[in-house]
Amino acid sequence: WEVDEEIPGSSRICRVFAGTSWSTSQNFLMNCIHTVVPGTSFSEVIASMYEIGVLYSTDIDLEPLQEYDHPFDLYAYMSDNGHSVYNAFLLSDGLLFRVSLSLGTPGGDTPESLFASQGEAIEAYLVHIIELNMQKSSEPAEAVADPEPETACRISSATAIAGASAPAYDVILENFAPGEVVTVMLTATENGTMGTFLGTLTNASGQLDGSVVWTNSSEAPPANITLTVSNAACTASLNLTWP
């Protein structure tokens, strides 16, 4: 594994690693530590993971193979690149420890079947990463003379698509955490709010690129549009014109 990037936030910090795989896509590992409001139950914490797009209703709730001293749960899904992704959550002393692991998956296998055959090793590895994070979080913090400023998500570029019949732009978004939901909307005050989702997952470098199109075909396209991108921890906007 090699460290790909570290992504700070107002209530969590994530570290992303890239690893080799027999498949065409790299394996990735992301481990995060979230602060939790005192008194919040584990079920409420898991519910919040659905709200911010870390978990989806289609994700598979796996039965952990071992028992633990702290609340623990395990989920899985099949990513668009054919990898099985496993998400482990453990709550301890006001902190949520989250680890996501993607593994190249042979054709015909599913996240469930892969876990059925390799579950002990997969779960043990996820828990090992969590235990390392728990140990590090309990150590006294080192003094830092000049801390680095927090990196914010941003719209790197938005280029109008020539010849499009409605407002359409090729956009590049950066500094999002891999695996997090990114909402992309085009809005205009004269025609209300109309938007479209650009995508749901960032790539291994935290960058997302693609096209976003004005969806309100019943009214004349507005001349002044605002492009807004957001996830649970960050929002960025850019004023655009059309044509």
BAGUDO-422182 format. One line per field, with one value per residue (C-alpha): residue number from 0; residue in one letter; x, y, z. Coordinates in steps of 0.02 Angstrom, whole numbers, plus 50000, padded with zeros to 5 digits. Layout:
i (NUM|...) .
aa (A|...) .
u (X|...) .
v (Y|...) .
w (Z|...) .
//
This chain:
i (0|1|2|3|4|5|6|7|8|9|10|11|12|13|14|15|16|17|18|19|20|21|22|23|24|25|26|27|28|29|30|31|32|33|34|35|36|37|38|39|40|41|42|43|44|45|46|47|48|49|50|51|52|53|54|55|56|57|58|59|60|61|62|63|64|65|66|67|68|69|70|71|72|73|74|75|76|77|78|79|80|81|82|83|84|85|86|87|88|89|90|91|92|93|94|95|96|97|98|99|100|101|102|103|104|105|106|107|108|109|110|111|112|113|114|115|116|117|118|119|120|121|122|123|124|125|126|127|128|129|130|131|132|133|134|135|136|137|138|139|140|141|142|143|144|145|146|147|148|149|150|151|152|153|154|155|156|157|158|159|160|161|162|163|164|165|166|167|168|169|170|171|172|173|174|175|176|177|178|179|180|181|182|183|184|185|186|187|188|189|190|191|192|193|194|195|196|197|198|199|200|201|202|203|204|205|206|207|208|209|210|211|212|213|214|215|216|217|218|219|220|221|222|223|224|225|226|227|228|229|230|231|232|233|234|235|236|237|238|239|240|241|242) .
aa (W|E|V|D|E|E|I|P|G|S|S|R|I|C|R|V|F|A|G|T|S|W|S|T|S|Q|N|F|L|M|N|C|I|H|T|V|V|P|G|T|S|F|S|E|V|I|A|S|M|Y|E|I|G|V|L|Y|S|T|D|I|D|L|E|P|L|Q|E|Y|D|H|P|F|D|L|Y|A|Y|M|S|D|N|G|H|S|V|Y|N|A|F|L|L|S|D|G|L|L|F|R|V|S|L|S|L|G|T|P|G|G|D|T|P|E|S|L|F|A|S|Q|G|E|A|I|E|A|Y|L|V|H|I|I|E|L|N|M|Q|K|S|S|E|P|A|E|A|V|A|D|P|E|P|E|T|A|C|R|I|S|S|A|T|A|I|A|G|A|S|A|P|A|Y|D|V|I|L|E|N|F|A|P|G|E|V|V|T|V|M|L|T|A|T|E|N|G|T|M|G|T|F|L|G|T|L|T|N|A|S|G|Q|L|D|G|S|V|V|W|T|N|S|S|E|A|P|P|A|N|I|T|L|T|V|S|N|A|A|C|T|A|S|L|N|L|T|W|P) .
u (50000|50056|49982|49884|49820|49759|49591|49551|49377|49284|49229|49329|49497|49526|49684|49681|49799|49818|49872|49911|49778|49771|49625|49644|49592|49697|49636|49605|49598|49523|49522|49431|49404|49244|49202|49031|48914|48908|48757|48738|48698|48785|48622|48608|48788|48754|48595|48699|48814|48662|48618|48790|48805|48938|48810|48665|48505|48573|48728|48737|48738|48857|48858|49028|49120|49192|49126|49203|49209|49139|48989|49043|48959|49011|48938|48983|48938|48999|49081|49065|49240|49193|49281|49201|49204|49194|49152|49185|49124|49172|49119|49232|49250|49160|49250|49188|49324|49282|49382|49339|49431|49410|49466|49476|49338|49342|49202|49049|49089|48995|49044|48943|49021|49196|49162|49095|49261|49383|49283|49400|49548|49447|49369|49534|49621|49486|49488|49677|49672|49540|49646|49797|49691|49623|49799|49860|49709|49745|49925|49966|49961|50127|50155|50149|50226|50140|49992|49941|49777|49628|49605|49434|49343|49344|49280|49439|49355|49184|49184|49026|48994|48987|48831|48726|48541|48530|48657|48788|48963|49113|49170|49318|49298|49441|49483|49338|49364|49360|49197|49096|48940|48962|48804|48816|48678|48642|48529|48453|48341|48231|48180|48190|48308|48340|48486|48564|48680|48850|48905|48911|49093|49258|49409|49563|49636|49477|49440|49277|49253|49106|48963|48816|48663|48517|48365|48219|48165|47993|48060|48186|48363|48423|48573|48648|48674|48761|48857|48858|48950|48940|48962|48939|49088|49112|49019|49087|48997|49038|48937|48918|48843|48750|48774) .
v (50000|50178|50335|50426|50577|50639|50728|50834|50896|50990|50831|50693|50654|50522|50444|50357|50220|50141|49960|49837|49718|49578|49673|49825|49941|49972|49915|50060|50078|50227|50245|50387|50448|50545|50640|50591|50701|50636|50528|50473|50287|50172|50148|50337|50346|50214|50306|50463|50366|50339|50524|50583|50451|50339|50198|50163|50065|49939|49901|49729|49721|49577|49478|49502|49339|49393|49480|49645|49750|49901|49922|49857|49831|49781|49823|49781|49829|49799|49954|50010|49943|49767|49775|49718|49859|49822|49958|49926|50041|50039|50165|50198|50343|50472|50425|50327|50227|50188|50083|50052|49918|49877|49709|49646|49516|49367|49358|49270|49317|49445|49539|49410|49257|49331|49364|49187|49117|49250|49335|49293|49373|49523|49560|49534|49657|49789|49771|49779|49948|50009|49952|50045|50203|50179|50163|50318|50422|50383|50444|50624|50742|50807|50994|51071|51242|51287|51174|51157|51243|51129|51080|51127|51049|51156|51173|51162|51205|51222|51237|51266|51124|51197|51157|51098|51143|51178|51242|51105|51107|50993|51009|50949|50940|50912|50878|50763|50605|50444|50352|50502|50565|50724|50820|50931|51056|51195|51329|51492|51611|51659|51479|51404|51265|51127|51009|50845|50724|50715|50561|50472|50420|50509|50418|50368|50544|50630|50705|50693|50747|50737|50836|50922|50981|51098|50985|51107|51086|51163|51340|51444|51415|51556|51661|51665|51499|51446|51281|51209|51053|50984|50835|50813|50923|51049|51160|51259|51370|51455|51580|51534|51613|51536|51533) .
w (50000|49964|50041|49906|50006|50173|50178|50332|50374|50509|50600|50520|50441|50308|50238|50069|50010|49838|49818|49678|49613|49485|49405|49293|49435|49590|49759|49876|50064|50154|50342|50428|50606|50640|50798|50868|50969|51150|51183|51002|50988|50865|50768|50751|50690|50558|50506|50480|50362|50249|50261|50203|50066|50142|50145|50026|50044|49918|50023|50102|50293|50329|50491|50577|50607|50775|50930|50986|51144|51050|50933|50762|50594|50420|50249|50069|49891|49713|49640|49459|49420|49475|49644|49805|49932|50119|50247|50431|50572|50756|50889|51038|51161|51055|50895|50744|50659|50477|50354|50171|50073|49888|49821|49643|49624|49503|49375|49442|49622|49726|49883|49981|49900|49917|50101|50122|50063|50125|50262|50407|50320|50258|50428|50520|50405|50425|50614|50617|50529|50652|50800|50732|50717|50894|50959|50866|50920|51103|51092|51144|50996|50933|50936|50763|50739|50576|50537|50357|50310|50283|50101|50033|49888|49732|49554|49452|49286|49201|49011|48907|48784|48609|48508|48655|48643|48831|48956|48971|49044|49059|49240|49342|49532|49653|49836|49874|49976|49873|49898|49957|49871|49769|49723|49569|49528|49404|49478|49417|49514|49365|49330|49504|49553|49427|49443|49395|49482|49398|49494|49660|49679|49661|49595|49694|49688|49748|49576|49479|49299|49180|49103|49189|49091|49129|49148|49142|48961|48986|49004|48908|48973|49085|49041|49216|49304|49464|49471|49648|49707|49883|49997|50184|50229|50090|49965|49818|49691|49527|49426|49241|49086|48938|48794) .
//
